[in-house]
């Protein structure tokens, strides 16, 4: 019978998680501009999420960051959707990002993978919005009218956030920031593996 070692989470990783959670809150606060484009705030918070996932590179790290960020938004900026849907609008994109990052070998410092991951993650938020509309009892034809435009805007702003994140990660790698310095190297070994 083998005993599993507890997950070794470094202080630096937890610091990144906390900073990204605060950046999600700040991105939502700062971009309350009345430009009337659905999803425009995603440029900043999707960028923060992609940067966090690119720096931490652990399973479920983006989901964890999004959960903490969503809880901060839900409790510090309550709205009419309620805390469940508010938190879900962040957690689902985090889960999408966690699912896609390994497919790109966690190389979110590259423009195309980061843009695709950002676009897909932000599109996940539209799925939450759709479920919220159904739960609110909106007719299907009303939901279908705005869905294509909302989805397109979320994809565009998510891709822009991903590109922004890739550029920031590249800058951090060039600056030899210890948290991301090994991003271009081989992937991290599993927890407890010292080889």
C-alpha positions as CSV (number, residue, x, y, z in Angstrom):
1,X,0.0,0.0,0.0
2,X,1.6,3.3,-1.1
3,X,1.0,6.5,0.8
4,X,0.6,9.6,-1.3
5,X,2.7,12.6,-0.4
6,X,0.8,15.8,0.2
7,X,0.8,18.2,-2.7
8,X,3.8,20.5,-2.5
9,X,2.5,23.9,-3.2
10,X,5.2,26.5,-3.1
11,X,4.8,29.9,-1.5
12,X,5.5,31.6,-4.8
13,X,2.6,29.6,-6.4
14,X,0.2,30.7,-3.7
15,X,1.4,34.3,-4.1
16,X,0.6,34.2,-7.8
17,X,-2.8,32.7,-7.0
18,X,-3.6,35.5,-4.6
19,X,-2.4,38.2,-7.0
20,X,-4.4,36.8,-9.9
21,X,-7.5,36.7,-7.7
22,X,-7.1,40.4,-6.8
23,X,-6.4,41.2,-10.5
24,X,-9.7,39.6,-11.5
25,X,-11.5,41.8,-9.0
26,X,-9.5,44.9,-10.2
27,X,-10.2,44.1,-13.8
28,X,-13.9,44.0,-13.2
29,X,-13.7,47.2,-11.2
30,X,-11.4,49.2,-13.6
31,X,-13.3,48.3,-16.8
32,X,-16.7,49.4,-15.7
33,X,-16.6,51.8,-18.7
34,X,-19.9,52.4,-20.5
35,X,-18.6,51.3,-23.9
36,X,-21.7,49.0,-24.3
37,X,-19.7,46.0,-25.6
38,X,-20.4,42.7,-23.9
39,X,-17.3,41.0,-22.5
40,X,-14.9,44.0,-22.7
41,X,-13.8,43.5,-19.1
42,X,-12.5,40.1,-20.1
43,X,-9.4,41.6,-21.7
44,X,-7.9,42.2,-18.3
45,X,-9.3,39.4,-16.2
46,X,-8.7,36.7,-18.8
47,X,-5.2,38.1,-19.3
48,X,-4.7,37.8,-15.5
49,X,-6.0,34.2,-15.5
50,X,-3.8,33.2,-18.4
51,X,-0.7,34.8,-16.8
52,X,-1.5,33.0,-13.6
53,X,-1.9,29.6,-15.3
54,X,1.2,30.2,-17.3
55,X,3.2,31.0,-14.1
56,X,1.9,28.3,-11.8
57,X,1.4,25.5,-14.4
58,X,-0.3,23.1,-12.0
59,X,-3.5,21.1,-12.5
60,X,-6.6,23.1,-11.5
61,X,-4.6,26.3,-10.7
62,X,-6.6,28.5,-13.1
63,X,-9.8,27.1,-11.6
64,X,-8.6,27.8,-8.1
65,X,-7.5,31.4,-9.1
66,X,-10.9,31.9,-10.8
67,X,-12.8,30.6,-7.7
68,X,-11.0,33.0,-5.4
69,X,-11.4,35.9,-7.8
70,X,-15.1,35.0,-8.3
71,X,-15.7,34.9,-4.6
72,X,-14.0,38.3,-4.2
73,X,-16.2,39.8,-6.9
74,X,-19.4,38.1,-5.5
75,X,-18.9,39.5,-2.0
76,X,-17.2,42.8,-2.7
77,X,-19.3,43.8,-5.7
78,X,-22.7,42.0,-5.3
79,X,-25.1,42.2,-8.2
80,X,-28.6,41.0,-9.2
81,X,-27.4,37.7,-10.5
82,X,-26.5,36.4,-7.1
83,X,-23.3,34.8,-5.8
84,X,-23.7,31.4,-7.5
85,X,-23.8,32.7,-11.1
86,X,-21.2,35.4,-10.3
87,X,-18.7,32.8,-9.1
88,X,-19.6,30.4,-12.0
89,X,-18.8,33.1,-14.5
90,X,-15.2,33.0,-13.4
91,X,-14.8,29.3,-12.4
92,X,-16.0,27.9,-15.8
93,X,-13.5,29.9,-17.8
94,X,-10.8,28.8,-15.3
95,X,-11.8,25.2,-15.9
96,X,-11.7,25.6,-19.7
97,X,-8.2,27.2,-19.3
98,X,-7.1,24.3,-17.1
99,X,-8.4,21.9,-19.7
100,X,-6.6,23.6,-22.6
101,X,-3.3,24.5,-21.1
102,X,-1.9,20.9,-21.1
103,X,-2.9,20.6,-24.8
104,X,-0.5,23.5,-25.5
105,X,2.2,22.0,-23.3
106,X,1.5,24.8,-20.8
107,X,3.3,27.2,-23.2
108,X,0.9,30.1,-22.8
109,X,3.8,32.5,-23.6
110,X,3.1,31.7,-27.2
111,X,0.7,34.0,-29.0
112,X,-1.5,31.5,-30.8
113,X,-2.0,29.1,-27.9
114,X,-2.6,31.9,-25.5
115,X,-5.1,33.6,-27.8
116,X,-7.0,30.3,-28.4
117,X,-7.0,29.5,-24.7
118,X,-8.2,33.0,-23.8
119,X,-10.9,33.0,-26.4
120,X,-12.2,29.6,-25.4
121,X,-12.1,30.4,-21.7
122,X,-14.0,33.6,-22.2
123,X,-16.5,31.8,-24.4
124,X,-17.1,29.6,-21.4
125,X,-18.5,32.6,-19.6
126,X,-21.2,32.9,-22.3
127,X,-22.3,29.4,-21.5
128,X,-22.8,30.5,-17.9
129,X,-24.7,33.6,-19.1
130,X,-26.9,31.3,-21.3
131,X,-27.7,29.0,-18.3
132,X,-28.5,32.1,-16.2
133,X,-30.9,33.3,-18.9
134,X,-32.6,29.9,-19.0
135,X,-32.8,29.8,-15.2
136,X,-34.4,33.3,-15.2
137,X,-37.1,32.0,-17.5
138,X,-36.2,33.9,-20.6
139,X,-37.7,32.5,-23.8
140,X,-35.4,30.7,-26.2
141,X,-36.0,33.1,-29.0
142,X,-34.9,36.1,-26.8
143,X,-31.7,34.3,-25.8
144,X,-31.0,33.3,-29.4
145,X,-31.2,36.9,-30.6
146,X,-28.2,38.2,-28.7
147,X,-26.2,35.0,-28.4
148,X,-24.1,35.2,-31.6
149,X,-23.0,38.8,-31.0
150,X,-22.3,38.1,-27.3
151,X,-20.3,35.0,-28.2
152,X,-18.3,36.7,-30.9
153,X,-17.4,39.6,-28.6
154,X,-16.4,37.3,-25.8
155,X,-14.2,35.3,-28.2
156,X,-12.5,38.5,-29.5
157,X,-11.9,40.0,-26.1
158,X,-10.8,36.7,-24.7
159,X,-8.3,36.3,-27.5
160,X,-7.0,39.8,-26.9
161,X,-6.6,39.0,-23.2
162,X,-4.7,35.8,-24.2
163,X,-2.4,37.8,-26.5
164,X,-1.8,40.4,-23.7
165,X,-1.0,37.5,-21.3
166,X,1.5,35.9,-23.7
167,X,3.3,39.2,-24.2
168,X,3.5,39.7,-20.4
169,X,4.7,36.2,-19.9
170,X,7.4,36.6,-22.6
171,X,8.5,39.8,-20.9
172,X,8.7,38.0,-17.5
173,X,10.7,35.2,-19.1
174,X,13.2,37.6,-20.7
175,X,13.5,39.4,-17.3
176,X,14.3,36.0,-15.7
177,X,11.6,36.2,-13.1
178,X,12.1,33.0,-11.2
179,X,8.4,32.0,-11.2
180,X,8.4,31.8,-15.1
181,X,12.1,31.4,-15.9
182,X,11.7,27.7,-16.7
183,X,8.7,28.1,-18.9
184,X,10.6,27.4,-22.0
185,X,12.2,24.3,-20.4
186,X,10.7,20.8,-20.1
187,X,7.4,20.6,-18.1
188,X,7.6,20.4,-14.4
189,X,7.8,16.9,-12.9
190,X,4.8,15.5,-11.0
191,X,4.6,16.4,-7.4
192,X,7.0,14.3,-5.3
193,X,9.1,13.3,-8.4
194,X,12.7,14.5,-8.0
195,X,14.1,13.1,-11.3
